[in-house]
Structures are given as structure tokens and as C-alpha cells.
């Protein structure tokens, strides 16, 4: 309620929404805004990123509509500047992302001939820098405890074991595990070959023996019959179909709890934590960073370098011995 009143007092309109909602563009702007989203999709942006862009731009659509603007040509510097003033209650990261999406949207409008001027210059630069978070990882013994605790005497257990094994041994992202199909399994070369959902880059990983055996056990004795999809991992209950990434998080969390693995408050405990754990395990045995980058499917080693923060053994080597502290006061030493 306070946010609603604040919006009205400061800007004369109500923009605040208590929950993140799916993007909706007003009819007069639907073609323009959706065209921008479609262009970004064609450029290879992930669906999660596109959804965020849609949410940010839907706020701009709401603002234009609230000001009685029905034609994009009626938009001017004053309107845009006043819209950016409504960001004050947003977190720094949301403000930054909204400004960036606006800037690229205005570039799109200008370069595609929808407006005669590029209004991107009006959008302020906020100087925001994302703070890199320390990845959450688990020791090798904990990961092995998790795997050994899974009951593989039933179809669900066979599926979950194969999924967690892939995440722990190969470090695949949750969405890529869900998207795995029979075409990705190259038994003749003992490899898994796919195009990553996040980066759209091809990735080839070794089909390790235990991973291959886990997949075979599931395919032969656990996977339900399903004629309309060639995805490997399916739901165990009707309607049978492809798994979604959030389900994988629930699967890993469920088995961690069953294994008695205690998770500290705020520590990640899904498939991505297993990905981090693999990176840490590889660092501990001195695997070069470029090799780890290839295994994880990163586009460059800069993305992988964040894992150096959790390589405790190597960080210890960087520590300096403290210098003795002297405070001359008579003959006393402090």
C-alpha cells in the first residue's frame, strides 16, 4: 500500500505491483514491443532473459498508456525522463536491468525505422556493477553420500539417480538435463553432444561409465512409455511428459534431505550447486581453468574464474605471514 501511495504522490500514477507478473503490453504497443522481444530471441537470448525484458518493458507500456500516449511517435524526452524517475524504489539491479532494456529497445525502434530519433541517449547510466557471488559447493564426500542414498529400486529412484549423476559428474545445467534427448547420446563415441540452452553454444562431454550405466538402467527399467517425446527424462506420474527445470531443483533438494545432508541457511542446494561442486573438485586436483571452462560449457574463462574464490587450498598459498607489530614503549613489545 505504501508503494502504491508513493507512486501516486511522486508520479501521479500507480505503477507498483506486489508480485512479479507475466508481461502484458497495451494493444497499441503490442506489435512494437513484441517485435523487439522476437528479435532478441532470434539473437539467441534465453527465455528467462526475454521474460525479464518483457517485464521491464511492460512497465514502460503501462506508463505510456497512463499518460494517454497511444502512438509511439508521441513519445518524447520529457516522457522518457519522467518514466526513469519512477525507478527510485527499485533495487539497484532491477533499476540497472530496466535502464539497459530501455536503451536497447530505443536502439531497436530507431534502427528499424519506427521513430526518427534514437532516444537511447536520454536513458541515464547508473554505474551499477554486479557483485559476483561466491558459488555454493559441497565436498566430494557429501556428493557421494547423496548419490549412495538414492533408492534405485523403483522407476523414480532410477530417474533421479541418473539426473543427479549427470549434474554431479558432468555439471550440466538443469535446463540442459531436461532437454536431453536420445539424439544427444552418442553411444558409438561415448559422448553426450548438445547445444546449450543458455549460451546456444555446442558442448561435447564424455559419457562416463557410471553415467552411462545410470542412464541405461533408467531407460530399460524406469522410463515410462511415451510416443510423443524423445526426451530422456520424463515425469513418473500422469500426464507423462518432459520434466521442467524447477522440478530438478525439487528432486535434488528432496534427496539431500533424505540423505541427512544439512544445508546452511541461504546455501544453494539444487542441481546448480552440484555444478559448482564439480568445478571445485576439478580445481582441487589442479585441473587448468580453461579445461574446467570447457567442461562447464562457459563461453570464456572469465565466467569460470569465479570458482577460484572457493578453491581454499590455492587461496591458502596466497596468504602472507603477518608482520610482527612493534610498539616502542620503554622496553615493552606489543
MARFIKOL-673075 format. One record per residue (C-alpha): residue number from 1; residue in three letters; x, y, z. Coordinates in nm, 2 decimals, decimal comma, m for minus. Example, Ala and Ser with C-alpha at 12.3 -4.5 7.8 and 13.67 -1.06 7.14 Angstrom:
// MARFIKOL-673075
    k    r      c1      c2      c3
    1  ala    1,23   m0,45    0,78
    2  ser    1,37   m0,11    0,71
// end
This chain:
// MARFIKOL-673075
    k    r      c1      c2      c3
    1  unk    0,00    0,00    0,00
    2  unk    0,29    0,24    0,08
    3  unk    0,44    0,18   m0,26
    4  unk    0,11    0,25   m0,43
    5  unk    0,07    0,58   m0,24
    6  unk    0,43    0,67   m0,31
    7  unk    0,39    0,61   m0,68
    8  unk    0,08    0,83   m0,69
    9  unk    0,22    1,11   m0,49
   10  unk    0,55    1,12   m0,68
   11  unk    0,44    1,05   m1,03
   12  unk    0,06    1,09   m1,04
   13  unk    0,01    0,73   m1,14
   14  unk    0,02    0,38   m0,98
   15  unk    0,29    0,15   m1,12
   16  unk    0,37   m0,07   m0,82
   17  unk    0,28   m0,43   m0,84
   18  unk    0,30   m0,65   m0,54
   19  unk    0,40   m0,96   m0,73
   20  unk    0,60   m1,01   m1,05
   21  unk    0,35   m1,06   m1,32
   22  unk    0,38   m1,20   m1,67
   23  unk    0,44   m0,93   m1,93
   24  unk    0,15   m0,77   m2,09
   25  unk    0,17   m0,49   m2,35
   26  unk   m0,11   m0,25   m2,42
   27  unk   m0,27   m0,32   m2,76
   28  unk   m0,14    0,00   m2,93
   29  unk    0,22   m0,11   m2,85
   30  unk    0,19   m0,49   m2,88
   31  unk    0,35   m0,51   m3,22
   32  unk    0,64   m0,29   m3,14
   33  unk    0,73   m0,44   m2,81
   34  unk    0,67   m0,80   m2,92
   35  unk    0,89   m0,73   m3,23
   36  unk    1,17   m0,63   m3,00
   37  unk    1,13   m0,95   m2,79
   38  unk    1,12   m1,16   m3,10
   39  unk    1,44   m1,00   m3,24
   40  unk    1,62   m1,08   m2,91
   41  unk    1,50   m1,43   m2,93
   42  unk    1,64   m1,46   m3,28
   43  unk    1,97   m1,33   m3,15
   44  unk    1,99   m1,63   m2,91
   45  unk    1,88   m1,47   m2,58
   46  unk    1,75   m1,72   m2,33
   47  unk    1,38   m1,74   m2,25
   48  unk    1,45   m1,63   m1,89
   49  unk    1,62   m1,32   m2,02
   50  unk    1,34   m1,25   m2,26
   51  unk    1,09   m1,28   m1,98
   52  unk    1,28   m1,03   m1,78
   53  unk    1,29   m0,79   m2,07
   54  unk    0,92   m0,83   m2,12
   55  unk    0,85   m0,75   m1,76
   56  unk    1,07   m0,44   m1,76
   57  unk    0,92   m0,31   m2,09
   58  unk    0,56   m0,38   m1,98
   59  unk    0,62   m0,12   m1,71
   60  unk    0,71    0,13   m1,98
   61  unk    0,40    0,03   m2,18
   62  unk    0,19    0,09   m1,86
   63  unk    0,35    0,43   m1,82
   64  unk    0,28    0,54   m2,17
   65  unk   m0,08    0,42   m2,15
   66  unk   m0,13    0,61   m1,82
   67  unk   m0,01    0,93   m1,99
   68  unk   m0,26    0,89   m2,27
   69  unk    0,01    0,81   m2,53
   70  unk   m0,14    0,58   m2,79
   71  unk    0,12    0,63   m3,07
   72  unk    0,50    0,58   m3,02
   73  unk    0,56    0,90   m3,22
   74  unk    0,41    1,10   m2,93
   75  unk    0,69    0,98   m2,70
   76  unk    0,95    1,25   m2,62
   77  unk    1,24    1,32   m2,39
   78  unk    1,02    1,45   m2,11
   79  unk    0,81    1,14   m2,11
   80  unk    1,11    0,91   m2,10
   81  unk    1,29    1,11   m1,83
   82  unk    0,99    1,11   m1,61
   83  unk    0,95    0,74   m1,65
   84  unk    1,31    0,68   m1,54
   85  unk    1,23    0,88   m1,23
   86  unk    0,98    0,61   m1,12
   87  unk    1,27    0,37   m1,07
   88  unk    1,37    0,51   m0,73
   89  unk    1,20    0,23   m0,53
   90  unk    1,36   m0,05   m0,73
   91  unk    1,67   m0,24   m0,62
   92  unk    1,99   m0,13   m0,79
   93  unk    2,00   m0,45   m1,00
   94  unk    1,64   m0,41   m1,12
   95  unk    1,70   m0,04   m1,20
   96  unk    2,01   m0,13   m1,40
   97  unk    1,84   m0,40   m1,60
   98  unk    1,54   m0,18   m1,67
   99  unk    1,76    0,10   m1,79
  100  unk    1,96   m0,14   m2,01
  101  unk    1,65   m0,29   m2,17
  102  unk    1,51    0,06   m2,24
  103  unk    1,83    0,16   m2,40
  104  unk    1,84   m0,14   m2,64
  105  unk    1,47   m0,10   m2,71
  106  unk    1,52    0,26   m2,82
  107  unk    1,81    0,15   m3,04
  108  unk    1,57   m0,11   m3,19
  109  unk    1,30    0,14   m3,26
  110  unk    1,54    0,38   m3,43
  111  unk    1,74    0,13   m3,64
  112  unk    1,42   m0,03   m3,77
  113  unk    1,26    0,30   m3,87
  114  unk    0,98    0,31   m3,61
  115  unk    1,10    0,65   m3,48
  116  unk    1,31    0,92   m3,64
  117  unk    1,54    0,97   m3,34
  118  unk    1,73    0,74   m3,12
  119  unk    1,61    0,82   m2,76
  120  unk    1,87    0,59   m2,60
  121  unk    2,08    0,89   m2,51
  122  unk    1,81    1,01   m2,27
  123  unk    1,83    0,69   m2,06
  124  unk    2,08    0,76   m1,77
  125  unk    2,38    0,54   m1,69
  126  unk    2,36    0,42   m1,33
  127  unk    2,71    0,29   m1,28
  128  unk    2,58   m0,03   m1,13
  129  unk    2,82   m0,32   m1,10
  130  unk    2,70   m0,66   m1,02
  131  unk    2,88   m0,81   m0,72
  132  unk    3,00   m1,16   m0,80
  133  unk    2,86   m1,42   m0,56
  134  unk    3,07   m1,69   m0,41
  135  unk    2,95   m2,02   m0,57
  136  unk    2,79   m2,27   m0,32
  137  unk    2,96   m2,61   m0,34
  138  unk    2,97   m2,93   m0,14
  139  unk    3,27   m3,15   m0,07
  140  unk    3,32   m3,47   m0,28
  141  unk    3,22   m3,69    0,02
  142  unk    2,89   m3,51    0,05
  143  unk    2,81   m3,56   m0,32
  144  unk    2,89   m3,93   m0,29
  145  unk    2,68   m3,96    0,02
  146  unk    2,39   m3,80   m0,18
  147  unk    2,43   m4,05   m0,47
  148  unk    2,46   m4,35   m0,25
  149  unk    2,15   m4,26   m0,05
  150  unk    1,91   m4,28   m0,36
  151  unk    1,69   m4,59   m0,37
  152  unk    1,72   m4,72   m0,72
  153  unk    1,47   m5,00   m0,66
  154  unk    1,18   m4,80   m0,83
  155  unk    1,14   m4,60   m1,15
  156  unk    1,15   m4,26   m0,98
  157  unk    1,47   m4,36   m0,80
  158  unk    1,63   m4,47   m1,12
  159  unk    1,54   m4,15   m1,29
  160  unk    1,65   m3,93   m1,00
  161  unk    1,98   m4,11   m0,97
  162  unk    2,06   m4,07   m1,34
  163  unk    1,97   m3,70   m1,32
  164  unk    2,18   m3,62   m1,01
  165  unk    2,47   m3,83   m1,15
  166  unk    2,47   m3,62   m1,47
  167  unk    2,46   m3,29   m1,27
  168  unk    2,74   m3,41   m1,03
  169  unk    2,97   m3,58   m1,28
  170  unk    2,92   m3,36   m1,59
  171  unk    2,80   m3,03   m1,44
  172  unk    2,52   m2,99   m1,69
  173  unk    2,27   m2,71   m1,62
  174  unk    1,92   m2,81   m1,51
  175  unk    1,75   m2,70   m1,83
  176  unk    2,00   m2,89   m2,05
  177  unk    1,94   m3,20   m1,85
  178  unk    1,56   m3,16   m1,90
  179  unk    1,62   m3,11   m2,28
  180  unk    1,84   m3,42   m2,32
  181  unk    1,70   m3,64   m2,59
  182  unk    1,81   m3,97   m2,74
  183  unk    1,97   m3,78   m3,02
  184  unk    2,22   m3,63   m2,77
  185  unk    2,35   m3,97   m2,66
  186  unk    2,63   m4,08   m2,89
  187  unk    2,69   m4,44   m2,77
  188  unk    2,94   m4,51   m3,05
  189  unk    3,18   m4,24   m2,93
  190  unk    3,08   m4,25   m2,56
  191  unk    2,99   m3,88   m2,57
  192  unk    2,69   m3,65   m2,49
  193  unk    2,66   m3,38   m2,76
  194  unk    2,42   m3,09   m2,72
  195  unk    2,36   m2,72   m2,78
  196  unk    2,33   m2,54   m2,45
  197  unk    2,01   m2,36   m2,38
  198  unk    2,17   m2,06   m2,20
  199  unk    2,46   m1,99   m2,44
  200  unk    2,34   m2,16   m2,76
  201  unk    2,69   m2,30   m2,79
  202  unk    2,76   m2,67   m2,88
  203  unk    2,90   m2,88   m2,60
  204  unk    3,06   m3,23   m2,61
  205  unk    3,11   m3,42   m2,29
  206  unk    3,24   m3,77   m2,22
  207  unk    2,97   m4,03   m2,14
  208  unk    3,14   m4,16   m1,83
  209  unk    3,09   m4,52   m1,74
  210  unk    2,88   m4,47   m1,43
  211  unk    2,67   m4,20   m1,60
  212  unk    2,61   m4,43   m1,90
  213  unk    2,51   m4,72   m1,68
  214  unk    2,27   m4,50   m1,48
  215  unk    2,10   m4,38   m1,79
  216  unk    2,07   m4,73   m1,93
  217  unk    1,92   m4,86   m1,60
  218  unk    1,66   m4,59   m1,62
  219  unk    1,58   m4,63   m1,99
  220  unk    1,54   m5,01   m1,95
  221  unk    1,36   m5,03   m1,62
  222  unk    1,23   m4,69   m1,52
  223  unk    1,13   m4,47   m1,81
  224  unk    0,76   m4,48   m1,89
  225  unk    0,64   m4,54   m2,24
  226  unk    0,58   m4,21   m2,43
  227  unk    0,54   m4,19   m2,80
  228  unk    0,52   m3,81   m2,84
  229  unk    0,85   m3,71   m2,70
  230  unk    1,21   m3,83   m2,74
  231  unk    1,32   m3,65   m2,42
  232  unk    1,51   m3,89   m2,19
  233  unk    1,38   m3,78   m1,85
  234  unk    1,00   m3,78   m1,80
  235  unk    0,75   m3,73   m1,52
  236  unk    0,67   m4,05   m1,33
  237  unk    0,31   m3,96   m1,29
  238  unk    0,04   m3,88   m1,55
  239  unk    0,04   m3,69   m1,76
  240  unk    0,37   m3,83   m1,87
  241  unk    0,59   m3,57   m2,04
  242  unk    0,91   m3,38   m2,02
  243  unk    1,05   m3,26   m1,69
  244  unk    1,09   m2,89   m1,63
  245  unk    1,40   m2,73   m1,46
  246  unk    1,23   m2,63   m1,13
  247  unk    1,14   m3,00   m1,08
  248  unk    1,51   m3,09   m1,09
  249  unk    1,57   m2,85   m0,80
  250  unk    1,30   m3,02   m0,60
  251  unk    1,45   m3,36   m0,69
  252  unk    1,79   m3,27   m0,56
  253  unk    1,65   m3,10   m0,25
  254  unk    1,44   m3,40   m0,17
  255  unk    1,72   m3,64   m0,19
  256  unk    1,96   m3,42    0,01
  257  unk    1,71   m3,41    0,29
  258  unk    1,66   m3,79    0,27
  259  unk    2,04   m3,84    0,29
  260  unk    2,06   m3,63    0,60
  261  unk    2,27   m3,36    0,44
  262  unk    2,23   m3,04    0,64
  263  unk    2,20   m2,72    0,44
  264  unk    2,30   m2,40    0,59
  265  unk    2,06   m2,11    0,57
  266  unk    2,10   m1,93    0,24
  267  unk    2,31   m2,20    0,09
  268  unk    2,21   m2,33   m0,25
  269  unk    2,10   m2,69   m0,27
  270  unk    1,98   m2,76   m0,62
  271  unk    2,14   m2,90   m0,94
  272  unk    2,34   m2,58   m0,98
  273  unk    2,51   m2,64   m0,65
  274  unk    2,63   m2,98   m0,79
  275  unk    2,76   m2,80   m1,09
  276  unk    2,96   m2,57   m0,86
  277  unk    3,08   m2,87   m0,66
  278  unk    3,22   m3,03   m0,98
  279  unk    3,41   m2,72   m1,06
  280  unk    3,55   m2,71   m0,71
  281  unk    3,65   m3,08   m0,72
  282  unk    3,83   m3,02   m1,05
  283  unk    4,02   m2,72   m0,91
  284  unk    4,13   m2,93   m0,61
  285  unk    4,31   m3,18   m0,84
  286  unk    4,47   m2,89   m1,03
  287  unk    4,28   m2,91   m1,35
  288  unk    4,36   m2,60   m1,55
  289  unk    4,09   m2,33   m1,56
  290  unk    4,05   m2,34   m1,95
  291  unk    3,97   m2,72   m1,92
  292  unk    3,71   m2,66   m1,65
  293  unk    3,56   m2,38   m1,86
  294  unk    3,52   m2,63   m2,15
  295  unk    3,36   m2,89   m1,92
  296  unk    3,11   m2,64   m1,78
  297  unk    3,03   m2,50   m2,13
  298  unk    3,14   m2,15   m2,05
  299  unk    3,20   m1,91   m2,34
  300  unk    3,52   m1,78   m2,18
  301  unk    3,74   m1,84   m1,87
  302  unk    3,62   m1,52   m1,71
  303  unk    3,30   m1,69   m1,62
  304  unk    3,49   m1,98   m1,47
  305  unk    3,73   m1,77   m1,27
  306  unk    3,46   m1,71   m1,01
  307  unk    3,53   m2,06   m0,89
  308  unk    3,88   m1,95   m0,78
  309  unk    3,70   m1,80   m0,48
  310  unk    3,61   m2,14   m0,34
  311  unk    3,95   m2,31   m0,41
  312  unk    4,06   m2,29   m0,05
  313  unk    4,38   m2,49   m0,09
  314  unk    4,51   m2,25   m0,36
  315  unk    4,39   m1,94   m0,16
  316  unk    4,59   m2,06    0,14
  317  unk    4,91   m2,04   m0,08
  318  unk    4,83   m1,67   m0,14
  319  unk    4,82   m1,58    0,23
  320  unk    5,10   m1,38    0,37
  321  unk    5,26   m1,42    0,71
  322  unk    5,16   m1,13    0,93
  323  unk    5,43   m0,89    1,01
  324  unk    5,54   m0,85    1,37
  325  unk    5,38   m0,55    1,54
  326  unk    5,61   m0,34    1,75
  327  unk    5,52   m0,05    1,97
  328  unk    5,82    0,10    2,13
  329  unk    5,73    0,20    2,48
  330  unk    6,03    0,17    2,70
  331  unk    6,14   m0,20    2,68
  332  unk    5,79   m0,34    2,62
  333  unk    5,70   m0,50    2,29
  334  unk    5,34   m0,52    2,18
// end
